[in-house]
Structure formats: structure tokens, C-alpha cells
Amino acid sequence: MNRVPSIIAPSTAQLAYLCRMAAYTGAVVCLSWLASFIFLRDWELVISLLILAVAILPCWCLAVNGNFSNGLMLAQTVCLIFVVIFCYKYDVPDVSVQRTTHLYLPVIALVGYMNYQQKKSRLQLIIIILSLLSFVVYCSTVNRFTIDNPSHRSFQILSVWLNPILSTLLLFGGIAAMHIDFTRKKMMAKSIQDALYNEQFILLYQPMVNSSGRIIGAEALIRWKHPSQGLLSPSAFLIDAQSAGLMPMIGEWVISQTFKCLLQWQKIDVTRHLSVSINITVDHLMQPDFVRKLLDRVRAYNIPCNQVHLELTENVFVSEPEIVAEKMNELASVGFLFSLDDFGTGYSSLSTLRGLPLKQIKIDRSFITNVTESEKGAVIAKNIARMGCELELEVVAEGIETEMQFTIMKEYGCTIFQGFLFSPPLSRKEYTQLVVNSEILPCS
């Protein structure tokens, strides 16, 4: 697929890198203080630090299992609670020593902000705000919100120097990481723009077949023919393209190239019936002139609109569903067909979907994979297919890789299929040749 995730979707590689950096720096700080507490023979503080380490373990487990953002938020919460309690119970200022443990609170907020840039979350915003408020409270108060515990004065004498040094280094590291990420995104955005101008993007077409294995259409999939890195999948560049505001430009290119391909198919008898599916992203669809530009292209190319499926994902309907529905109805009135991609993985309500001019729903490949691996997965896929049939929609099963999946999804009511069992994505020439030469049969 060539769809780009919503802007709230994280870059897994970036989040993984952020988690690793947070873990490494956190380990350095904790080990430094652990060594200091042992040197001071302050066993109560040693135990408190060990408790923090144990509390962080579930956060690490979440990150290792792929829940990078959630693991990072949990770690921030644990550290925030620890610092607040530590300042209250141990790091109590007086005329001779200052409080310094609260200097880590801006670091927690900075890590939270970096995480928020990768994955928007209300909970993450709350953690950031609480971290900054706690910092302000401890900066502006002396003995309030604390208890006098003079047994740890030796720790405080050491912390007057060590905490400012460590927190400053952590802040510097966070700012440097943000600068590196900003520079990388800026360079990536320029590379994407250059790729458009230098015609480095290509479209591949993955066949879509009916229950008998006959090709009835294709999904247009974008790839980047990078001069040094080879053929890149959408996951390697579309997230950066979206953050740079380049998706409307890329989307216009995809539509233009797909329309040209459809016109070529119209010239050949055996390909004249073929339909084509085009993925439309939310930021492209929400452009004020999206409908006008699309209709201008239809008139310019004389496109048969009833052979064009515009694929939308459910996250399109999260904000301003009325505007989306209005644009869909306007396009449907001239013949365009609409498919709901990755059905069952998004956020839209059934009441919203019921009023839309949909022709198809596409069952996400994750459900197709589970159909042969677990009983629950089979039940979910069966009910999604049944729901589509009862709504009188065509049900497309994508990601078909085995004969068993093909057979089961046919039994569940799916009528259109797509996946490597039938064919990988092909160039326009290869795809056309495939249709012209023979009817497609499932691969062994």
C-alpha cells in the first residue's frame, strides 16, 4: 500500500532511537548517583534508587515489544513521581545548601515533547505540563512541599555540583538530538522535492482479482527509485513527506500518472474493463481545491470516473467529517467510487460510515493474517466481511498470501482479493502484459 499514516502515527525508527537514547542517559544518571550513594553509605537513598530501577523495567518491556511511545510515557511518569517525592523527602534546601534534584524536571518535559512530536497524545501533554508545573513549584518555594530531613546533608552537598552538571548535559543532549532530527527532516524534504522534479518516483500496480482469479483492476502503489539506496517503499519517505507538507504535491503526481495509465488501458480491449485504486491522504483531501483539481483532470484526460476507486482510511473522518462527506458526495455524483481502506483499524463510527457514498471496504491485512493463526482472528475477519455484505458493499481482502486464506475469505463473503498469492506489485508494462497474455492464477 502507498497510504501514509495519519500525522499522529509514529515513526517507529525514530521512537525506537528516542527510547534507546532515553534509556542510555537514564542508566548513566542512575548509575552515577548509585555509586555516589554507596560511597556516602546512605543506604536509604540506595534503596530508593533501586526502587526506581525496578519501576522502570515495565517501561523497558513495553518499548522492547514495540510500544515505544507508551513505554516512554510510562518512564516519564515514573521519573516525575520519583523526582517529586525525592525533592519532598530528601532534597530539602536551607541557608547552606540548595535544592537541585528538580533540575531533572525540564529534562523529563523535553523528552516528553520529543515523544509528542512523533506521536500526538493527550496523556503526553499532561505529563509535560505536570513536569513543568512541578519545576516551577520547586523553584519558587523553599521549605513548602518538603519535610526537613537533615540526615542527608552529605548527599545535598554533593548534589549541588553533580545535579546541575548532569541535567545540563541531558538538556544539551536533547536539544542536539532535536537539531539532528530537524536537519534530517529538512534534508529529507529537499530530497523528496528533488525526486519529484527528477522523476525518481514510480508507480507499481498490484493486481486485484475476483473469486475466480480473474484480474479486474489494480491498486497504484508509489515507490522511490532512489539513486543510491535503490527502490524505497512508502514507509521510508511518506511520513517525512507528510510532516513537510509535501503529500498534496505527491498525491497530485500519483493521480496524474494513474490517469495516464488508465487511458492507456482504455486503448486495449482486454484491459478496457480494468479499474484502478488510488490512495488519498487526509491532508491532500482537505486541500480547498482538491475537488476542483480532480475534476479538471477528469475533463482534461476524459477519464471514466466509474473505473476509479479513491481509497480513504478511517482516520480521514476523525476531524471535520462533514467536509469530507461533502467532498465525497460531490465526487460520487460524477461517478467516482470510494473504498474504505484498512477497515476496522481506525476511529470512525458506523453511524458516520453509513451516510457515506462507499462502494467497497478493504479488510486490513492484519486480520487476514490472523484468520489462519487464531480462532479469534477468524471470528473478527468473518464478522467484518459479514458487516460489509449486509451494508451491500463490496468486500476486499488484501494481503492474501496463502491458498487457505483465499479459500476462507471467499467463504466469509469477500468478492475481491489482493496479495502476493496472486502477484507482487508490477510496473505498468508488466501489469498490462500479464492481463493481455493470460488470466492470472494463484501462485503455488
Disulfide bonds with the S-S distance in Angstrom:
none
